Amino acid sequence: MYRHPVGKTILIILAVIVVFGLNLLITLNHFERFFILLGVEWIVATLVGWIMFVFKDKLKA
């Protein structure tokens, strides 16, 4: 399922829904905490993606 473009899209949408739902449960519907947590997750995901991209590029060379 995850190799087909539609499957990837569905998995990404489900992952986003799960992350938003867990964030709302963790922050108990306090929006300031929700957006802080979401921002931290966004930064971590960006850093991890960038590091994976750099290492993947170095492994090809």
C-alpha angles and dihedrals in degrees: 000000000000094000094062115080092234090050091051090050092050092048092049091050091048091048091051091049091049093048093049091046094049091046091054091049093048095046094043091229095302101142097203091057090042093057093043090052091045091051092050091049090049092052093047092048091049092050093047092048092048093048091049090049092051094047093045089051092049092049091056093053 
